[in-house]
């Protein structure tokens, strides 16, 4: 992890490690832990010396096999967020895996942290477990709200200084959070390859900050050609503010090849996580506005989550959803 962070901040972001270890024969517990770490590396590859034991995930018994599968699926679900991070790195050098001080430079305590990191500017903060018999870890947080990446349960860091918290990390769990103020993009369908995800719709995870605001961006191209250099790509920006979620594309591909360039543009689900510090009030329906058209969509309330299903909005259109 320190090596990957170093290479990212000096301009060599496409780097990773052989999962799960190039030489030797790690036990099943470390196989799991190193897959959980590796899924966050810009370069995520299973590879080992020819003299090591076979370690393909499907060769293991449950629960090891299922946990490794879940880790790989999480990487695939987050590919829209990863691809956007790669784009930013290629355009302005923004690291794909960031040291804590890169995002929180105002806090001196962050400069000594080399085992915890951010994924680009997505707000996802991770501390992978990389050792045996470890089911709890300590994570350092700046003031704000942090939502568990899996459950979206909120942790509030009050005051003006960083805090170190005890985080439970049983074998099946990766200690990962979304910092309040961010919107991330996922594709939830299980597929055999990223190529087969092209026609899948998107899910937005919205994590409000203490001011009930959040933002995020998405970059999409055809994933295989150099036509993005000719403007064949889509870039758009999501925003939550004043009880309105909005989308505003900043660049669209040529209309004659839009589908081939960006695939399915539908957003099938929006999930808004809340905490006791948020003041977001959503009734049983929300109003969707796209162009000159308006319609209402039903809302589900699931504990601390507000779920808007099938709002019929798209990443390549300007729209807003009003609570």
C-alpha positions as CSV (number, residue, x, y, z in Angstrom):
1,X,0.0,0.0,0.0
2,X,2.7,2.6,0.8
3,X,4.4,1.7,-2.6
4,X,1.2,2.2,-4.5
5,X,0.4,5.5,-2.7
6,X,3.9,6.8,-3.4
7,X,3.7,6.0,-7.1
8,X,0.3,7.6,-7.4
9,X,1.4,11.0,-6.0
10,X,4.5,11.1,-8.3
11,X,2.4,10.5,-11.4
12,X,2.5,6.7,-11.9
13,X,-1.0,5.7,-10.9
14,X,-1.5,2.5,-12.8
15,X,0.1,0.2,-10.3
16,X,-0.8,-2.7,-8.1
17,X,0.4,-5.9,-6.6
18,X,0.1,-9.6,-7.5
19,X,-2.9,-11.0,-5.7
20,X,-2.6,-12.8,-3.5
21,X,1.2,-12.7,-3.3
22,X,3.6,-13.7,-6.0
23,X,5.7,-16.2,-4.1
24,X,4.9,-18.6,-1.2
25,X,1.6,-20.1,-0.3
26,X,-0.6,-17.8,1.8
27,X,-3.3,-19.5,3.9
28,X,-6.9,-19.0,3.0
29,X,-7.4,-16.1,5.5
30,X,-4.7,-14.1,3.8
31,X,-6.0,-15.0,0.4
32,X,-9.2,-13.2,1.5
33,X,-7.5,-10.3,3.0
34,X,-5.2,-9.6,0.1
35,X,-8.1,-9.8,-2.4
36,X,-10.0,-7.3,-0.2
37,X,-6.9,-5.0,-0.3
38,X,-6.2,-5.6,-4.0
39,X,-9.7,-4.7,-5.2
40,X,-8.8,-1.0,-4.5
41,X,-5.5,-1.0,-6.3
42,X,-5.6,0.7,-9.7
43,X,-4.0,-2.4,-11.2
44,X,-5.9,-5.4,-9.8
45,X,-4.6,-8.8,-11.0
46,X,-4.4,-12.3,-9.6
47,X,-0.9,-13.7,-10.4
48,X,1.7,-15.9,-8.8
49,X,5.0,-17.8,-9.4
50,X,4.6,-21.0,-11.4
51,X,5.9,-23.1,-8.4
52,X,3.2,-21.9,-6.0
53,X,0.0,-23.8,-5.3
54,X,-3.0,-23.1,-7.4
55,X,-5.1,-20.3,-5.9
56,X,-7.9,-19.4,-8.3
57,X,-10.9,-18.3,-6.1
58,X,-13.1,-21.1,-7.4
59,X,-10.8,-23.7,-6.0
60,X,-11.5,-22.8,-2.4
61,X,-14.3,-24.0,-0.2
62,X,-16.9,-21.7,1.3
63,X,-16.9,-19.3,3.1
64,X,-13.5,-18.4,1.5
65,X,-14.7,-18.8,-2.0
66,X,-17.8,-16.6,-1.4
67,X,-15.9,-13.9,0.3
68,X,-13.4,-13.6,-2.4
69,X,-16.2,-13.6,-5.0
70,X,-17.8,-10.8,-3.1
71,X,-14.6,-8.8,-3.2
72,X,-14.2,-9.2,-7.0
73,X,-17.8,-8.3,-7.5
74,X,-17.4,-5.1,-5.5
75,X,-14.6,-4.1,-7.8
76,X,-16.9,-4.6,-10.8
77,X,-19.8,-2.8,-9.2
78,X,-17.5,0.2,-8.6
79,X,-16.0,0.2,-12.2
80,X,-17.8,3.5,-13.1
81,X,-16.2,5.2,-10.1
82,X,-12.8,3.7,-10.9
83,X,-13.0,4.6,-14.6
84,X,-13.9,8.2,-13.7
85,X,-10.8,8.2,-11.4
86,X,-8.6,6.9,-14.2
87,X,-9.9,9.6,-16.5
88,X,-9.1,12.3,-13.9
89,X,-5.6,10.9,-13.5
90,X,-5.0,11.0,-17.2
91,X,-6.2,14.6,-17.6
92,X,-4.8,16.4,-14.5
93,X,-2.7,13.9,-12.6
94,X,-5.1,13.4,-9.8
95,X,-4.0,10.2,-8.0
96,X,-6.3,7.2,-8.2
97,X,-5.3,6.0,-4.8
98,X,-4.6,8.9,-2.5
99,X,-2.7,9.1,0.8
100,X,-4.7,10.7,3.6
101,X,-2.7,13.9,3.6
102,X,-3.5,14.4,-0.1
103,X,-7.2,14.9,0.8
104,X,-6.8,16.2,4.3
105,X,-3.6,18.3,4.2
106,X,-4.8,20.6,7.0
107,X,-4.3,17.8,9.6
108,X,-0.8,17.0,10.6
109,X,-1.7,13.6,11.9
110,X,-2.6,12.5,8.4
111,X,1.0,12.8,7.1
112,X,2.1,9.6,9.0
113,X,-0.7,7.4,7.7
114,X,0.5,5.0,5.0
115,X,-2.0,2.1,5.4
116,X,-5.3,4.0,4.8
117,X,-6.3,5.9,1.7
118,X,-8.9,7.5,-0.5
119,X,-10.1,6.4,-3.9
120,X,-9.4,9.5,-6.0
121,X,-11.8,12.3,-5.1
122,X,-14.8,9.9,-4.7
123,X,-14.8,10.2,-1.0
124,X,-14.4,6.5,-0.5
125,X,-11.9,5.9,2.4
126,X,-10.4,2.4,3.0
127,X,-8.1,0.7,5.4
128,X,-7.6,-2.9,4.3
129,X,-6.7,-5.7,6.7
130,X,-3.5,-7.4,5.5
131,X,-2.5,-9.6,8.4
132,X,-3.7,-12.8,10.0
133,X,-6.2,-13.0,12.9
134,X,-7.2,-9.4,12.7
135,X,-10.9,-8.6,13.1
136,X,-10.7,-5.1,14.4
137,X,-8.6,-2.1,13.2
138,X,-8.1,1.6,14.0
139,X,-9.1,4.2,11.4
140,X,-8.4,7.9,11.5
141,X,-11.1,10.3,10.4
142,X,-11.2,14.1,9.9
143,X,-14.3,15.9,11.2
144,X,-17.5,15.1,9.2
145,X,-19.9,12.3,8.5
146,X,-18.8,8.9,7.2
147,X,-21.1,6.2,5.8
148,X,-20.2,2.5,5.9
149,X,-19.8,1.5,2.2
150,X,-21.9,-1.6,2.7
151,X,-24.6,-0.7,5.2
152,X,-24.5,3.1,4.8
153,X,-24.7,3.4,8.5
154,X,-23.3,6.8,9.6
155,X,-20.4,7.6,11.9
156,X,-20.1,11.2,13.0
157,X,-16.8,12.8,13.8
158,X,-17.5,16.0,15.7
159,X,-15.1,18.8,16.8
160,X,-12.2,20.2,14.8
161,X,-9.5,17.6,15.2
162,X,-9.1,14.1,13.7
163,X,-10.2,11.1,15.7
164,X,-9.1,7.5,15.7
165,X,-11.9,5.0,15.9
166,X,-12.1,1.3,16.5
167,X,-13.7,-0.4,13.4
168,X,-14.9,-3.9,13.4
169,X,-13.5,-6.0,10.5
170,X,-14.6,-9.7,10.5
171,X,-13.1,-11.8,7.7
172,X,-16.0,-11.0,5.3
173,X,-15.8,-7.2,5.8
174,X,-13.5,-4.5,4.2
175,X,-13.3,-1.4,6.4
176,X,-14.5,1.2,3.9
177,X,-16.6,4.3,4.2
178,X,-18.0,7.1,2.0
179,X,-17.2,10.6,3.3
180,X,-20.3,12.8,3.5
181,X,-20.5,15.3,0.7
182,X,-19.9,12.8,-2.1
183,X,-22.0,10.9,-4.7
184,X,-20.6,7.7,-6.2
185,X,-21.7,5.7,-9.2
186,X,-22.2,1.9,-9.4
187,X,-23.5,-0.8,-11.6
188,X,-25.2,-3.5,-9.5
189,X,-25.7,-6.3,-12.0
190,X,-23.4,-9.3,-11.8
191,X,-21.7,-10.0,-15.1
192,X,-18.8,-12.1,-16.3
193,X,-16.9,-9.2,-17.7
194,X,-17.0,-5.4,-17.9
195,X,-17.8,-5.6,-21.6
196,X,-21.1,-7.3,-20.7
197,X,-22.0,-4.4,-18.4
198,X,-22.3,-1.8,-21.2
199,X,-26.1,-2.2,-21.3
200,X,-26.6,-2.1,-17.5
201,X,-28.1,0.9,-15.8
202,X,-26.5,2.9,-13.0
203,X,-27.1,3.3,-9.3
204,X,-26.2,6.5,-7.5
205,X,-25.2,6.4,-3.8
206,X,-25.6,9.9,-2.3
207,X,-23.8,10.6,1.0
208,X,-24.8,14.1,2.3
209,X,-22.5,16.1,4.5
210,X,-23.5,18.1,7.6
211,X,-25.0,20.8,5.3
212,X,-27.1,18.2,3.4
213,X,-25.0,18.6,0.3
214,X,-23.1,16.2,-1.9
215,X,-21.5,16.1,-5.4
216,X,-20.0,13.7,-7.7
217,X,-19.0,13.2,-11.4
218,X,-19.0,10.4,-14.0
219,X,-16.9,9.9,-17.1
220,X,-17.9,7.3,-19.8
221,X,-16.5,6.4,-23.1
222,X,-16.6,3.2,-25.2
223,X,-13.8,1.6,-23.1
224,X,-11.9,0.2,-26.0
225,X,-10.9,2.8,-28.7
226,X,-9.2,6.2,-28.9
227,X,-12.3,8.0,-30.2
228,X,-12.5,9.9,-26.9
229,X,-9.7,12.0,-28.3
230,X,-12.2,13.1,-30.9
231,X,-14.8,14.0,-28.3
232,X,-16.6,10.7,-28.2
233,X,-17.2,10.6,-24.5
234,X,-19.7,11.7,-21.8
235,X,-18.9,13.6,-18.7
236,X,-21.5,14.7,-16.2
237,X,-21.9,16.1,-12.7
238,X,-24.3,15.1,-10.0
239,X,-25.3,17.5,-7.1
240,X,-27.4,17.4,-4.0
241,X,-28.3,20.8,-2.6
242,X,-31.4,22.4,-1.1
243,X,-33.4,19.2,-1.2
244,X,-32.8,18.8,-4.9
245,X,-30.7,16.2,-6.7
246,X,-29.6,17.3,-10.1
247,X,-27.6,16.2,-13.1
248,X,-25.8,18.4,-15.6
249,X,-23.7,16.9,-18.4
250,X,-20.6,18.9,-19.2
251,X,-19.8,17.0,-22.4
252,X,-21.7,14.7,-24.7
253,X,-20.5,12.5,-27.5
254,X,-21.6,13.0,-31.1
255,X,-25.3,11.9,-31.5
256,X,-24.6,9.6,-34.4
257,X,-22.7,7.2,-32.2
258,X,-24.0,8.0,-28.7
259,X,-25.0,4.4,-27.8
260,X,-21.8,2.9,-29.0
261,X,-19.9,5.4,-27.0
262,X,-21.6,5.4,-23.6
263,X,-24.0,2.3,-23.7
264,X,-27.0,2.4,-21.4
265,X,-27.5,5.9,-19.9
266,X,-30.4,5.0,-17.5
267,X,-30.2,5.5,-13.8
268,X,-32.3,2.8,-12.2
269,X,-31.9,3.7,-8.5
270,X,-30.8,6.5,-6.3
271,X,-30.0,5.8,-2.6
272,X,-29.6,8.7,-0.2
273,X,-28.1,7.9,3.2
274,X,-28.8,10.0,6.1
275,X,-27.7,10.6,9.7
276,X,-28.9,12.3,12.8
277,X,-27.2,15.5,11.6
278,X,-29.0,15.6,8.3
279,X,-32.3,17.5,7.8
280,X,-33.4,15.9,4.6
281,X,-37.1,15.3,4.5
282,X,-38.6,13.2,1.8
283,X,-42.3,12.4,1.4
284,X,-43.8,9.4,-0.2
285,X,-43.1,10.8,-3.6
286,X,-40.6,13.1,-5.3
287,X,-41.0,15.3,-8.4
288,X,-38.8,14.6,-11.4
289,X,-38.1,17.3,-14.0
290,X,-36.4,16.6,-17.2
291,X,-36.6,19.3,-19.9
292,X,-40.3,20.4,-20.1
293,X,-41.6,17.2,-18.6
294,X,-42.5,16.5,-15.0
295,X,-43.6,13.4,-13.2
296,X,-43.8,11.9,-9.7
297,X,-41.9,8.8,-8.4
298,X,-42.6,6.8,-5.3
299,X,-40.0,6.7,-2.5
300,X,-39.0,3.9,-0.1
301,X,-37.8,4.5,3.4
302,X,-35.5,1.8,4.7
303,X,-34.0,2.8,8.0
304,X,-31.4,5.4,7.3
305,X,-31.7,5.1,3.6
306,X,-34.1,6.8,1.2
307,X,-34.5,4.8,-2.0
308,X,-35.8,6.2,-5.3
309,X,-36.4,3.3,-7.8
310,X,-36.8,3.7,-11.5
311,X,-36.9,7.5,-11.7
312,X,-36.6,7.3,-15.6
313,X,-33.7,9.7,-15.7
314,X,-30.4,9.4,-17.7
315,X,-26.8,10.4,-17.3
316,X,-26.8,12.2,-20.6
317,X,-29.8,14.4,-19.8
318,X,-30.1,17.5,-17.6
319,X,-32.7,16.7,-14.8
320,X,-33.5,17.4,-11.2
321,X,-35.4,15.5,-8.5
322,X,-37.1,17.7,-5.9
323,X,-38.0,16.4,-2.4
